[in-house]
Amino acid sequence: MHHSAHMTQERPRTMDILNYKQFRILLVDDEVDNLANLLFALEMTFDLVTAASGAEALDIMAREKIAVIITDQRMPNMTGAELLGRVKESFPDTVRILITAYADIDAAISAINTGDVYRYIGKDSSIDEIEAYIKQAIEHYQMKADNLRLYALLSESRKIGAIGALAAGVAHEINTPTHYIGENLRFLLESFQNVEGVLGRYEQLKNAVARDGEPLAALVAELDDFNEEIEISYLREEIPAALKQSLEGNQRVADIVRAMKLFCHPGQDEMVPTNLNQGIMSTITLSRNEWKYVAELVTQLDPHLPPVNCLPGEINQVILNIIVNAAHAIEEKFASSPEQKGKIIIQTLHNDDNVEIRISDNGQGIPPAIQARVFDHFFTTKEAGKGTGQGLAIAHSVIVEKHQGTITFETSPEQGTTFIIRLPFLPAEAEQITRT
């Protein structure tokens, strides 16, 4: 590899704001002299390690955190482009640079087009140019890392925002069962005092029968009068009903708390095998106050749905955004007749290679003029305070970019909209591992 002393093109501009020494750079070339020359020229500026083959480079990357890898294209056994393809697959955060001669330019362009290579450097580049390109690559690496951190913070803030938006509804949902549980307990306490009076009179009657001398008729008459006074038949009917309702209310509160725990669980950094049906049900429970006044919600969930490798908190957030949008669309359609309710249907099913979630509503539909913009950031047709225009943009980012799935919609004006989410599910062998 020859490095000319003159500039063959305008030197790239870099931002000398980083401590470049804190990022490890891997140089790969089967020609030892080339590696030695690069080390000598660049080691004062960068933290460098070297490898003489693709296999050695992969071995180093398995043990160390590499910010940038720079490899020669022409090497035996594994070309530079092939190496960078494997690096992309196993170490996608590492910035990949290919050094190539003019004769190998097609391979370099192909590698760039497939996303395997960040950029290529010509073999006739000067040391100054190579240094500038490496600095650019480090800045790109740092920018990606910063973006990931910011995205994580944004995800948590979105979750906190969603919880805040749901808080009033959740409080109402919990308040209703706790109110009638309290009322039932007060009723049971008062009723038990009356039942105690009945039991006391039966005790007197039993003792009188045992003594066989006391006038039983008077005791029976007194018992009948007391039973009538306290409406014993009413108590016998209502006490079990109150107990049953209290148990149902207690279960409702427990379900809401469980759903909140599932929804608010700290975000996972890595995808995990997930039961989507469970996440959908917990999200429905939490969002109930958003839709129960305007729509009936029906679920048609496939009980044999295979697990999906995903970030469950983010998928729950997507489902929540679409349910809330569906409720708003129905509310707007039936604004002039609020006594009329719409319908939201949530389905899950699995296809040959993916799991499908369909969320349908019979709201007002999406007008043709704005259908192309529904996934744009900050685009909303809702009144101020009711929407930020981020919900569907975030949904698209989560499903397409983070899960390699698809999100589409079918809509008809005044008939409603169906959002269709497709996510790849675990292969059979992985599914078997998760169950053992």
C-alpha angles and dihedrals in degrees: 000000000000121000112199120217093226130071112257092191140002110302111250114249116241135184109241094204101111133079093241092189091072091067119076117227123200118209116197124192133135090217108085094200091058091052092048092051092050092047092051093048099042109028094092090060104034142037100244136190125177140213129188097208143023092253092053090048092053090048091054092047091052088059104034138044107248120192098186132016120197117188138176114241099222109066131134121256094007125032122219091252091052091049093050090049089058091044090054090053097047103026106026095167094062113099110235125213127180123206110207143166121236090258090062096047094113091058090050094050091047091052091050092049092053091049094245093118130047091202143327130239123210117238090236092060117125123241089251090056093047091049091051092048091051091051090051090050092051091049089050090050091050092046091054091049091049091048091052091051091048091047090052090051090047091050091053092046090050089052091049089048091050091049089050091050090049095043097089092047093046090049089053092047091052094041094058098058093038089053095054092040087058092046091049093050091052090049091049092050092052092042092051090058088057092045088051088056090053092049091050091053091048087052090054090048092050092050091049091052089050091052090046094204108076119096103262096188093067092050092048091049091050090049091050091049092050093047089052092047094053094036094236094188089056091050092049089055100039102042094064089043091052091049091049093048091048091052090049090049091049090051090049091055090046090051092051092049091048091048091049091052091051093046096044096043110132111267118266117235090208131044116256133194104268139189101228093193091061092050092048092052093049091049091049090051093051095045095045094111089055095060111017095087095050107029148026110235118213126187126205102179123174105238090205096053109147118234118269124217102232150121097270097198092054093046090051088052091053092050090048093051092052094045091051091047090050091051091050092049091052092045091053093048095051097036092119093051106034092170088069115085128208129212134246118193122193118192135178126194137153129237129192096288107004147043117241128210117191121190113186133181135178093222128126096294128226115292114240092238093066103032092100091056104047093102094046118114115258093005112137139149093196124110119264113288094021101080141010098201090242102100100083094033088056091045090054092048093049097046102037105030102031101033103027089233133124134248120193137154141217117206142172125189112259090356101078144247137271120201113203120201121186122190127179111247130216118281114251093256093052091046089053090051092053091054097049 
